[in-house]
Amino acid sequence: MASTRRVAVVTGSNKGIGFGIVRGLCKTFNGDVYLTARNEGLGRKAVEDLKKEGLNPLFHQLDISDSTSIQNLKAFLQKQYGGLDVLVNNAGIFKDESDAPFAEKVEETLKLNFWDTLAVCEVLYPLLRPHARVVNVGSIYSTMAFGRCSDSLKAKISNPNISMDQLKDLMRDFEAVAKAGTVEENGWPKWAYHVSKIGVRVMSYIQAKAFAHDSSRPDIIVNSCCPGSVHTDTNYNGTKTIDEGAVTPLYLALLPPNVESPKGEFVCEKVVEHWPS
Ligand SMILES: NC(=O)c1ccc[n+]([C@@H]2O[C@H](COP(=O)([O-])OP(=O)(O)OC[C@H]3O[C@@H](n4cnc5c(N)ncnc54)[C@H](OP(=O)(O)O)[C@@H]3O)[C@@H](O)[C@H]2O)c1
């Protein structure tokens, strides 16, 4: 029989900010904490490292690009816990500095940061219990990218009534113009990562709104956030430690029951940020 114990899952947490989030949850979350990784060896090594600190994370394999892997995690959570209480979608990549053609960088970056993250949500959201908290790790680069978008794109991105289908169309449009080599002519900035994080931010807003209307599962909250500039394998110039980078994601993952705000927001340093006008 499934346990009624509360459970938290962090994607891409064998290293970097995700590892810091797992460390923080192990210290503060009242329930089981799953460190997940696409590479089982790296994941188990990370779990052992935290055990040496006296913490007790658990491990489950999760490759967010592999639908079978996501389904396996879902089946496991369903069987062991009968639900899910905290989901931190942290796994992400930054390829803008590579020498690959721009269209390739866009395809790879949007695939993982937007489409695969969305796939995790679509599979795991049915498991979320009342009062669950979801944190989608975005970036302040979404604000920078928004600033460089055409007025027409800005209006679509910040439209309070935007639907998930409309967001998907926007992301597909960016991929298409990247392939055609006409990104700037079509009003987009030439940044793959930044635009992928516009996708994460708007996705979180739309999902939060949908949960606000789900009377069968009250008080499920989705937010996105920027961890700040954190020194990791993705950002050698980052100035924060991974534990400092984990502060805002942890704040959102541990929002107390029935808070009024933040809900569906983009949060930096624990403060809500809006699209610039
Ligand atoms: N560092 C910053 O300054 C900064 C700033 C703003 C936002 N962020 C965001 O913070 C998040 C974490 O970044 P980080 O700086 O901690 O980067 P990181 O140290 O490179 O960690 C990224 C994590 O994502 C995992 N990952 C990649 N592809 C995956 C997949 N298909 N399935 C599951 N996991 C996968 C990596 O696993 P492997 O070890 O197997 O590659 C790794 O565990 C990202 O979403 C990033 O965009 C970072």
The ligand as an SDF file (V2000), in Angstrom:
LIG
                    3D

 48 52  0  0  0  0  0  0  0  0999 V2000
   24.0150   28.7810  -12.7380 N   0  0  0  0  0  0  0  0  0  0  0  0
   23.3440   29.9260  -12.9430 C   0  0  0  0  0  0  0  0  0  0  0  0
   23.8970   31.0400  -12.7820 O   0  0  0  0  0  0  0  0  0  0  0  0
   21.9000   29.8960  -13.3500 C   0  0  0  0  0  0  0  0  0  0  0  0
   21.2290   31.1230  -13.4750 C   0  0  0  0  0  0  0  0  0  0  0  0
   19.8790   31.1170  -13.8250 C   0  0  0  0  0  0  0  0  0  0  0  0
   19.2320   29.9170  -14.0150 C   0  0  0  0  0  0  0  0  0  0  0  0
   19.9120   28.7380  -13.9050 N   0  0  0  0  0  0  0  0  0  0  0  0
   19.1510   27.4960  -14.1100 C   0  0  0  0  0  0  0  0  0  0  0  0
   19.3380   26.6620  -12.9870 O   0  0  0  0  0  0  0  0  0  0  0  0
   19.1700   25.2840  -13.3720 C   0  0  0  0  0  0  0  0  0  0  0  0
   20.3560   24.4650  -12.8850 C   0  0  0  0  0  0  0  0  0  0  0  0
   21.5150   24.9680  -13.5270 O   0  0  0  0  0  0  0  0  0  0  0  0
   22.9810   24.7820  -12.9320 P   0  0  0  0  0  0  0  0  0  0  0  0
   23.6690   26.0810  -13.1080 O   0  0  0  0  0  0  0  0  0  0  0  0
   22.9340   24.1410  -11.6000 O   0  0  0  0  0  0  0  0  0  0  0  0
   23.5880   23.7900  -14.0320 O   0  0  0  0  0  0  0  0  0  0  0  0
   24.4360   22.4360  -13.9230 P   0  0  0  0  0  0  0  0  0  0  0  0
   25.3400   22.4380  -12.7420 O   0  0  0  0  0  0  0  0  0  0  0  0
   24.9990   22.2580  -15.2930 O   0  0  0  0  0  0  0  0  0  0  0  0
   23.3050   21.3400  -13.6590 O   0  0  0  0  0  0  0  0  0  0  0  0
   22.3550   21.0310  -14.6210 C   0  0  0  0  0  0  0  0  0  0  0  0
   21.6890   19.7420  -14.2060 C   0  0  0  0  0  0  0  0  0  0  0  0
   20.7060   19.4060  -15.2180 O   0  0  0  0  0  0  0  0  0  0  0  0
   20.8980   18.0390  -15.5320 C   0  0  0  0  0  0  0  0  0  0  0  0
   20.3480   17.6360  -16.8160 N   0  0  0  0  0  0  0  0  0  0  0  0
   20.7230   17.9950  -18.0670 C   0  0  0  0  0  0  0  0  0  0  0  0
   20.0180   17.3020  -18.9710 N   0  0  0  0  0  0  0  0  0  0  0  0
   19.1660   16.4960  -18.2860 C   0  0  0  0  0  0  0  0  0  0  0  0
   18.2000   15.5440  -18.6420 C   0  0  0  0  0  0  0  0  0  0  0  0
   17.9250   15.2530  -19.9250 N   0  0  0  0  0  0  0  0  0  0  0  0
   17.4950   14.9150  -17.6750 N   0  0  0  0  0  0  0  0  0  0  0  0
   17.7550   15.1900  -16.3780 C   0  0  0  0  0  0  0  0  0  0  0  0
   18.6890   16.0510  -15.9700 N   0  0  0  0  0  0  0  0  0  0  0  0
   19.3820   16.7020  -16.9140 C   0  0  0  0  0  0  0  0  0  0  0  0
   22.3970   17.8310  -15.4550 C   0  0  0  0  0  0  0  0  0  0  0  0
   22.7240   16.4630  -15.4370 O   0  0  0  0  0  0  0  0  0  0  0  0
   24.1560   15.9050  -16.0070 P   0  0  0  0  0  0  0  0  0  0  0  0
   25.1500   16.0660  -14.9010 O   0  0  0  0  0  0  0  0  0  0  0  0
   23.8570   14.4880  -16.3460 O   0  0  0  0  0  0  0  0  0  0  0  0
   24.4920   16.7480  -17.2150 O   0  0  0  0  0  0  0  0  0  0  0  0
   22.6670   18.5560  -14.1500 C   0  0  0  0  0  0  0  0  0  0  0  0
   22.3400   17.7530  -13.0610 O   0  0  0  0  0  0  0  0  0  0  0  0
   19.0190   25.3050  -14.8960 C   0  0  0  0  0  0  0  0  0  0  0  0
   17.6430   25.2410  -15.2300 O   0  0  0  0  0  0  0  0  0  0  0  0
   19.6110   26.6520  -15.2850 C   0  0  0  0  0  0  0  0  0  0  0  0
   19.0950   27.1270  -16.5120 O   0  0  0  0  0  0  0  0  0  0  0  0
   21.2240   28.6980  -13.5730 C   0  0  0  0  0  0  0  0  0  0  0  0
  1  2  1  0
  2  3  2  0
  2  4  1  0
  4  5  1  0
  4 48  2  0
  5  6  2  0
  6  7  1  0
  7  8  2  0
  8  9  1  0
  8 48  1  0
  9 10  1  0
  9 46  1  0
 10 11  1  0
 11 12  1  0
 11 44  1  0
 12 13  1  0
 13 14  1  0
 14 15  2  0
 14 16  1  0
 14 17  1  0
 17 18  1  0
 18 19  2  0
 18 20  1  0
 18 21  1  0
 21 22  1  0
 22 23  1  0
 23 24  1  0
 23 42  1  0
 24 25  1  0
 25 26  1  0
 25 36  1  0
 26 27  1  0
 26 35  1  0
 27 28  2  0
 28 29  1  0
 29 30  1  0
 29 35  2  0
 30 31  1  0
 30 32  2  0
 32 33  1  0
 33 34  2  0
 34 35  1  0
 36 37  1  0
 36 42  1  0
 37 38  1  0
 38 39  2  0
 38 40  1  0
 38 41  1  0
 42 43  1  0
 44 45  1  0
 44 46  1  0
 46 47  1  0
M  CHG  2   8   1  16  -1
M  END
$$$$
